[in-house]
Amino acid sequence: MLQTALSVKDALILLENAFKNQMEGKSFAKKMTVTGGQAENELWNQMKADVTGYELHTQRLLHAELTGDAVFALVGLGVYKDIKGAAEILCKKNKTYSPSFFEEGEFEGI
């Protein structure tokens, strides 16, 4: 599991660097939402938060992968004015996992 979490961290570093190269002056939020079966595993979620340094959130509906589709569909149908407004109503956070167990850089070089 640790190796997988480290691979996730590497991918997030690439994503953050690409964002910074394209969006000068904008800040990159180190937060992500976890859904599906993996969201049920508290130990795994905490490990990913610790290794990546990101704050992870689970949704009230853990198996809510299609919630995004519903957001877009309901905006398209005119039920909600915009994507942000629809997401605020349909996507509710349940639990937050903050990096806590390890010191910054403890996993460097692994």
Sequence and secondary structure as in RCSB ss.txt:
>XXXX:A:sequence
MLQTALSVKDALILLENAFKNQMEGKSFAKKMTVTGGQAENELWNQMKADVTGYELHTQRLLHAELTGDAVFALV
GLGVYKDIKGAAEILCKKNKTYSPSFFEEGEFEGI
>XXXX:A:secstr
 HHHHHHHHHHHHHHHHHHHHHSTT     EEEE SGGGG HHHHHHHHHHH  EEEEESSTT TTHHHHHHHHH
HTTSSSSHHHHHHHH  EEEEE   SS TTTTTT 
